[in-house]
Amino acid sequence: MKRKPSHKPDSNRRDRPNRPGPERAVTGERGSICGLKPVLEALRGGSRRIEKIVIAVGAREHRVREIIELARASGIPFSRVGRDVLERYVESGANHQGVVALAAAADYADADELLDEIAAAEMPLVLILDGIEDPRNLGAIIRTAECAGARWIFIPEHRAVGMTETVIKTAAGATEFARVAKVKNLSRLIEQLKSHNIWVVGTSGEAATNYADWDWQRPSALALGSEGKGLHRLVAENCDALVRIPMQGQIESLNVSVAAGVILFEAVRQRSR
């Protein structure tokens, strides 16, 4: 299979050494902020790095109105979710009153620095996560990616969970080694990766190509979509190819963290031959 003409590989890139990145710092401010008053105080004070606010469907509008107004003024994304979803973000029994603010538990890598590292690597394996909202899924994916050697991970600034305490705990140490960067536009990121001779492969249950039939023995980026919606249309259209994991049972798709493991370790298998 030939690469698109506009992304002709650099004949010298295999001779370019890996370049380690700087250590990632972990902040002292960690965890979720639960309850109306604590969230309001955090928004008013501005001392906590809040990434997202989650509001339970059915929460009384007059009680959350100021929170929504402050979030909008600060450019902090918020979403309405069912109470069962909201409770994934907090410790069991926490009095969240239908409102949880997710504070960043770790610093992010600089996206441009990651692109430089990827360009310098001999055979990079990159991960693009499009709208993962469950923090446990994100943590599990980061752990799997680090084990598979996919140490460069990109997530969107909006419509996705960030590096919360739950993510850090679920990743079980992998966030000390994996490099996670936020980007504003995943489609632009894909074009940047292509300019560095990276093949970008997305996932879709309707794809014609089996994930195991794809040639992963070349610089690659795997794009995985959200738990329910999959890849956004523009992200999928900008990928070089789409692959699928064939299902044998009655359920149509795997959990996204499981799908990440299946495909990433197929790449590891092929590269170890």
Secondary structure, DSSP 8 states (H G I E B T S, - for coil): ----GGG---TTGGGS-----------S--SEEESHHHHHHHHHH--S-EEEEEEETT--HHHHHHHHHHHHHHT--EEEE-HHHHGGGS-TT---TTEEEEE--S--B-HHHHHHHHHHSSS-EEEEEE----HHHHHHHHHHHHHHT--EEEEESSSS--S-HHHHHHHTTGGGTSEEEEES-HHHHHHHHHHTT-EEEEE-TT-SEEGGGS--SSSEEEEEEBTTTBS-HHHHHHSSEEEE----SSS----HHHHHHHHHHHHHHHHT-
